[in-house]
């Protein structure tokens, strides 16, 4: 593939940042208080809902801290002043990092750049929290020093171990409250979104294959009565005029049914058989048609023995043979030849099995290469092999048409 799955968020099928996540992407169901988790992490709706939940809690904590200080000093003016700077600082602590990460994500950068940017935003939020905490300490000391009851208060000395422990604890608090706890959810969301997209694509392919198999089943169910009707109608017209030919047609028809009906029933609803099975069906069909059309139809089957055991889609080759007779040989007053061949081809270093039906009849008529039957074959090939299989129909230089089915060639053990 030209683009790796995680090169860009678009390649991964990134969610819309303004809409709730699909149910198969949300990590776990969230209640009323955790409803922000129903949206993409670090998206605008996620930020507003998270802020609406955490900002009042942070403000309440800042107010409670200021009131404790005021009550301890017996001076409610200090509580009011402490709340004036403590509440905004605590709100900034829980919103700055997530807000910066949200700004980064809405830039829709390539996946790796976005992830690095979001982690950097959270760490920047932690640094801002340390700065806010330092500012709060400075302002708190200023308030305490202005209070006469605390004029002689001395700060207790701190050891290096105590300082490191306090800084580590503060980093954990600032990282957790500053959006760091959402980082695992952010990375899980990317993975779950990719998995959901892959599951959706697989379900689509499965549905398309099922539809193609259903069409194939319908065609297989139709082939016997359709072919029988036409052949018996021909026999009916021959009985009086050419009894021997009518008898030969019936014998060929019996051989055809004995050859093909077990195969068709065994393959009913199946998209795969072998090339040998499909060639036998075509050969028995051509024998019947050769007797019906007398000297106007001649055919040759030239399939190398090693290729006959290769897997090949059901009921596609006989459709091409029927088309060659119906649109090429029958309209041509002098009749013609039908040749069925197979060979190996290499295209862009990929080996393919190419099976062709060639006639020298009336030639390619307008719209003939885009009929319902041929389009159905193309749809089945796409469902089975994607872009690795093709059906081509082209006019030959002198006369007639060449139709070729190409499928991936798979080496089989001897």
N, C-alpha and C positions, 0 to 999 in steps of 0.2 A: 504494500500500500504506500502511496506517496506521502501520506501524513500519518504519523503515529497517533495512537488512540488518545494519548494524553498531551499532545502538542498544544492543542487549543481547547478551550471550553466548548467552543462550537462543535469541534470534532467529537467531543464526548457527549454532545447533546445536553448542554447546560440548561438549567431551568430558567424560566422567566423570573426575574427578581421581584416582580410586582405581584405575583400570584402565589397562592398556597402550593406547597409541594403535593405531588400525587401521593395517594395513600401507600403505594408500594415503595416510595422513596423516604417517607417520614420514618425516622429511626424507631420511634415508639409513640403511642398515643399520648397526647398532652391534655391535661385538664384546663380549666378556665385560667388558672394562674400561669400555666406553662403554654398558653396558646401561641406564644411567639415562636415556639419550636416547630409549629406547622408551616413556617415560611423558611425560605433558604437562609442559611446562617450568614450573618453579616449583610443582609439585604435591608432596604429601607423599612419595609413592614416589620421585619424582625427587630430592628433597632428601636422603632417607636414603641412597639409593644413591650419589649424588654425594659426600655427606659421608664415606661408607665408603671411597670412593676417594681423595678429596683430603685428608681430615683426617690419615691416617697420613703422607702425603707432606709436609704442612705441619709435622707434629710432628717428622718426621725432619730437615727443614731447620732448625727451631728448635734441635734437639739438636746438629746438626752445627755450627751457628754458635756455640753455647755452648762446644762442645769445642774449636773452633779458637781461641777467645779464651783458654780455660784452658790450652791447649797453648802458645800464644804467651807467656803470662805465667808458665808453669810452676807454676800453682796450680789444681789440679782442683776445689778448693772453689768457686772462681769459676765454673768450668764448671757445677757442680751448681746454683749459685744462678742463673746465667744461664739454664739449661734450665728452672728452676722457673717463671720468668715468661715466657721466650721461647716455649716450646711452646704454652701457652694463647693467647698473643697471635697466633701464626701460625695456630692453629686458628680463632680468632675472625675472622681476616682472610679466610679462605676460606669461612666459614659464616654470618657475621652477615647480610650483604647478601642472599644467597639465602634464608636463613631468614625474613627480614623480607618478601621478595617472595612467598614461599610463603604466609605469613600473609595477605598482601593478596589473593592469588588465591583462597584458600579462603573469603574473604568473599563471593565471587560477586557483586561489584558490577556495575553496568552497564559495558559494554565500554570506553567511553572513560575512565570513572573508574578502572577496573581497570588500564588501560595506563599512565595517569599515575601511579597509585599504585605500580606495579611499578618504573617508571623512578625514581621518588622513593626507593623502598626501596633500589635498587642504589646510588644516589648517597649515601643515608644510610650505607650500608655502607662506602662509600669514606671518608666523613668519620670514621666510627668507626675505620677502619684507620689513618688519619692520627693519630688520637688515641692509638691503641694503639702506633703507631710512635714517637710522641713520648714516651709513657710508657716504652717500652723503652729509648729513648736516655737518658732521665733516670736510670733504674735502672742502666743499663750504666755511665754516668759515675760514679754513686755507688759501684759496685763497683770501678771502676778507681781512683778517688780514695782508696778505702780500702786499696788495695794499695800497699805502700811502694815498690815498683819503679816505680810510676807517679806518685809523689807530685809529681815535678817536670815531669810531662808537660804540655805546653801545646797548646791547640787551634789548628789552622791557621786563619787567617782565610779567610772565604768572600766572593767577590764576588757582586753581585746576579745576574749572569748564571749563575754556578755554582749559586746557590740556586734560580733559576728552572728550570734544567735538571734539578736533583735532584728538585724538586717535580713537574715534568712526568713524569719517569721513574717516580717513586713512584705518581703518579696512574694512569699506564698499567698498572703492575703491580697496584695495588690494584683497579682497575676490572676488569681481566681475571680475576684470581683470585677477586674478590668477586662473581662471577655476571654481570658485564657482558657477557662473551662469549656468554652464553645469550640475551641480548635479541633478536638477529636471529632465532634459532631460535624464540623465543616468537612473534614477529610472523609468521614464515613459517608456524608451526603454525596460527595463526588463519586465514590465507589458505587453506592447504591443506585445513583442516577444512571451510571454506565450500565450496571447490571439490568436495570429496568428497561433501558433502551434496547439492550441486547436481547432480553426476553421478549420484548415487543416485536423486534425484527424476526426472531425465531418463530414466534406465533404467526406472523404474517406469512413467512415462507411456508410454514406447515399448512396454513389455510389455503395458500395458492396451490400447493402440491395436492392437497385433498381435492380441490376443485378440478385440477387437471386430471387426477385419477378418476374422478366422477365422470368427466367428459369422456375419458377413455373407456370407462365401463359402458357408457351409453352407446358409444360407437361399436364396441365389441358386441353388444346385445343386438345392434341393428344389422350387423354384417350378414348374419346367416339368413334371416328372412328376405333381406334386400337382394342378395345374390341368388337365393333359391327362386325368388319370384321371376327375375329376369331370365334365368337359365331355363326354368320350366316353361316360360312363355316361348322361348326359342324352340324347345323340344316340341311343344304343341304345334308350331308352324312347320316343323320338319317331318312329323309323323307320316303324313300322306305323301309329301313331295320327295323325301329322302329318308326312308325308314332306317337304313344302315347308319346314316349320320346321326339320326336321332338316338339310336341305340348306343353309338359310340359316345355321344354327349352324356347320356345317362350314366354309362360306365365311368366316364371321367369325373362326372359330378359325384358319384359314390366314392371314388378314390379321394376326391378333394375333401369331402365331408369326413371320411375316415381319417384323413391326415390332419385336417385343421380343427375339427370340433373339439377333440381332447385338449389341444393346445390352447384354443380360445377360452375354453372353460377353466383350464388350469390357470390361465393368466388373467382371468376376469378380475378387474380392479387393481391389477398389478401393472406397474409402469415399466418393468424390466423383464427381459427374457434373454435369449442368445440370438446372434445373427443367424445361426443355423436354423433355429425354429422359424424365424421370420422368412428366410429363404425358402424353406419347405412349403410354407403357406403360399408364397408368391408363385412357386413353381407349379403347385397343384392348380392354382387359380389360372395360370397361363395355359395349362394343358386344356382346361375346359374351354377357355376363350379361343384357343387355337382351333379346336374342333368346331365351335360355333361359327367362327369367322372363316373357316376353311383356309384357302391359300393366302388370304389377305393379311394374316398375322404370323410373324415369325419371331422367335425369341431366343436369346442366349443368356445363360447365367454363368458368369465368370467370377467366382469368389474363391480366392486362395484358401486352401484347407486350414492353415494356421489361424486365419482370421474368423473362421466360422464359429469358434467357441467363445468369442468375445461377447460380453454383455451388450445388448442393443435394445432400445426402447420398443415396446410392443406396438403393433398395428400402425406403424408409421410407414414402413417400406411397402406394404401392400396398398396403402393409400396412394403412394407415388406411382405404383404400377397401374392401379385403376385409372388414375388421372392420365397416364401416358396412353392407355388404350382409348379411354372415353374422349379425350380432347385432341389426341394426336393421330392414332391409327384409324379409328372408326370414321372420322370426318374426311379422311384422305381416300379418294377413289381407288388408288392402287394399294391401299393398306400400308404396311411398313414393318420395321423391325423394332423390337424392344430388347435392350441389353441391360442386365443388372450386373454391376461390377463393384468391387471394393478394393481399397488400397490404403496404405499408411501415408500420411502427410506430416510435414513438420512446418509449424508456423510459430515464429518467435521462440524457437527452441522448445516448443510444446508439441508432442506427437498427438495426432488425431486419427481416428478411424473414419475414412470418408467412404460412404456407400452411395452409389449413383444409380439412377434409373434414366436411361437414354433412349429416346425414340427418334426416328427420322420421318415422322408424320407431318401433320398439317402446320406445325410450328406454333410459336408462342402467340396466342391471341391477346388482344387488349384486356387487361384486368385478370388474366389467367393466373399470374403469379401471386395474386392477393386474394384468392378465394377463401371461403370459410374453412374448408378442410385444411388448407395449407397454413392459415393463421392459427388454427387449432394445434397443428403440429409445432409451430413456432412457440406457442404458449406452453405446450408440454415440455419442450426442450428447455425453455427458460426456467420452468419450475424444477426440472430435474438437475440441470447443470449450470444454471445462470448464464453468464456470457461465454462459457466454455464450449457451448454447442450451437450450431447454426443450421439453418435450412436455406439453400440458395437455389433459385430457379432462373435459368438463362436460356436464351435462344441460341441454337447452334448455327455455325456460319452457313452451312449448306441448307439444311432443313431440320426441323424437329426441335426438341427441347431436352435439356439436361437438368435434372433435379438431383441435388446432392445433400445428404444429411451428414454432418460432421459432429462426432462426439469424442470426448477425451479417450485416449487409448491408454489402457492400464495393462502393464505387463503381468502375465499370469505364470505361476510356477509350472515348470515342465512336469 
